[in-house]
Amino acid sequence: MSTETKKTHDPEARGVRLVVVLLSLTVVSGLIDAVSYLGLGHVFTANMTGNVVVLGFAAAGAPGFSIPHTSTSLACFLVGAAVGGRIAGRYGGGSRRTWARVTLTAEAVFVGISAVVAFAAPGATATAYTLIALTAFAMGLRNATVRKLGVPDLTTTVLTMTLTGLASESAAGDGSGHRSPRRTAAVLAMLAGATLGAWLVIHHGLGIPLLLAALLAGPQLAPCRTARHASAADL
């Protein structure tokens, strides 16, 4: 068996590959939320925890927040998650690698379409709602897929429990900190995506960060496997 073939069938190598995929998708989340929050009226389309809080701000009449924008994001995210769950339930019993690739490729397509819309009609009211709907649906689809894969500490969109684990299970807490590198990488990936996304939005508009997000979420990043094989990949 060749060295390349051995790498292909090595569970540890595949586990590291999956971690890299999910960290890349975490960068995408930072990009998407930078676009949505800074460019689409203070709404999140990847981080739904923040979005629920933002909806509360809007409902209270806080300036700069929009109930229609936030509600559109939540609704489209839930629809995307439902579709992702249906796909996982229907096809997950076969090749999970295949359905994960399909759903993550679909995410890239929806984000890519949003980039095209942003380039074609920047600033239009309809464009804002279209971008919110497309990116929120894509993030819902992805979150359902990542949830099904079930890799610890790599949800790709929410860091609260990751940060909690990083502190509480560190050597300073009550653990060994053996997952600290993975958790730290997830935090840095989100920070990097948000920083880059914010800079691009401020200086170049919405189209370029959305295009970059689509490329990072592309099918070349989606040869995933299930979490039951992921223990060898703990970093």
N, C-alpha and C positions, 0 to 999 in steps of 0.2 A: 504494500500500500504506500502511495507517495506521501510526502510530508504534507502537501496541500490537502490531500484526502483525509489524512489523520486529523488535521486542524478542523476540517468540516464536520467530522463526527466526534470531536472532543467536546464533552459537555461543558467543561470549564471555559473553553474558548467561546462556545456559543453563548454561555452565560454572560461573559464580559461583553460580547457583541450586543446582547439585549440591553445591558446597562447603558452602553454607549447610545443605543437607539433612544432609550427613554430620557437620557440626559439631553440629547438633541431636541427631543420634543418638549422638554422643559424650557430650553432656550426659545423655542417657538412660542410657548405660552407667554413668556416675557415680552416678546415682540408683539404678539396679538393684543395683549392688555395695554401696552404702550400706545398702540394705534387706537384702540377703542377708547381708552380713558382720556388721552390727550387730544385725539382728533375727532371723536364722535360724541362729545358732550358728556364727559365724566360718567361713562358706563363701562363696565367690564364685560367682556365676552368669553373669557377663559376662566377667570376666578369668580365662581358663583357665590362664594362666601362673601367676598367684597361686594358683589352685586346686590345681594339681599340687604346689606347694610346701606348701600347707595339708594336702594328703593325706599328704605325708611327715611333717609335724608330728603329724598324727593317728595315723599308723602307729607313730610313735615313742612314743606315749603322752603327748604334751604335753597338759596340761589345757586344756579349753575348746574342743577340736576334735573333730570326729566323722567317723569313716570312712564310716558310712552316708550322712550328709548330703552329704559331699564326693563320694562315689562316685555318688550320685543325680544331683548337678549335672553331673559329667563325662559320665555316660551319656546324660542327656537333651540336653546340649549336642551331643554327637556325633550323636545321632539327628536333632536339628534341622538340623545342618550337612549330614548326608546327604540329608535331605529337600530342603533348599535347593539342594544340588548337583544332585539329580535334576531339580528344577524348572528350574534354569538349563540343564541339558543337554537337557531335553525341549523347552523353549519359548524358550530363549535365541537360537535361530537366527532367530526372527521378530522381533517387537517387544520389544527388551530393556527398553524403557521400560515396557511392559505387565507383564512378569513381575517386574520390580523393584518396581513399584507393588503388585502382588499379594502378594509375599512380605513387603514392609515393612508392608503393611496387616495381614497375618496376624500379624506381630509385635505390632502394636498391639492386636489382638484378644486374643492370649494374655496380654499384660501387663494388658489391661483385665479379663480374667477373673480374673487373680490379684488384682487390686485388689478385685473383688467378694468373692472368698474371704476376703481379709484383713479386710474390713469385716464379713463375715457370721460368721466364726468365729475371732476373734483369740485367739492363745495356745494353740490346740489342736495336739497333735502331728501329726495328719493335715494340719492347715493348713500347718505348716512344710514338710512333704514336698511338698505340693501346690504351694506357692509356689516352692519350689526347682525342681521339675520344669517348671512352666509357664514361669518366667522363663529357665531354662537352655535349654529347647527354643527359645524365642523368640530368644534371643541366638545360638544355633547357626544358626538359619534366617537371621537377619540377617547373620551373619558370612560365610556362604557367598555371599550376595548381594553384599555389599560386596567380597568377594574377587574375584568375577566382574567387578564394575565396574572394579576395578583402579586406583583413583585414588591416586597416590603420597601417602604421609604421612597418610592419612586412613583408617586401619583401623577406627576408632570404638571399639575396646576395648583395644588394647595400645599403650603409648607408649614402650616401650624403644627401638625403632629410630627413632621420631620424635625422641626426645631425643638419641639418638646423632647423627642427621643434623643436628639443630639446632646441636650443638656442633662436630662434625667438619667440617661443610661451611659453617660460618660464616666471617666475615672473619678471626676468630682462628684458625680451622683451616686447611683447604686449599681453601676455596671462596669463592664470592661472597655466600653467604647469601641468594640470591634467593628461596628457599622458606621462609625464616625466619618471615615473617608467618603463613603457613599452619600451619607446625609449632607456632608459639607459640599460635595460636588453638586448635589441637587440645588442647594441654596445658591451656590455660585453661578450655576447655569441659569437659574431664574434671574438673578441679578444682572448677569451679562446680557441676557435677552432684553430685559427691561431697559437697561442703560443704552444699548445699541439702538433699540426701537425708539426710545425717546429722542435720541440724537438725530436719527433719520427723520422722524416726524417733524421735529423742529426745523431742520435744515432742508429737507427734501420732500416733505409731504407724506401722504399715506401709501402711495403706490409701491415705492421701493421697499419699505419694511414688510409689506404684505407679500411682495414677490419673493423676498428673501425667506420669509416664513414658509411659503409654498415649496421652495426648493429644499429647505431643510427637512420638511415633512414628506419629501418625495419617496417614491417606492424603493429607491436604493437603500433606504434606511429601515425597511420593514420586514426583513427575514427573521421574524420573532418566533419564540417558542413559549411554552407555558411555564408558570412559576414552579411547578413541581420538579423541574430540572434546575431551578435557579440557585439552589443552595451552594453549589460549587462556585458560584459567581460572587459570593459575598466579598466585598472589598474591605 
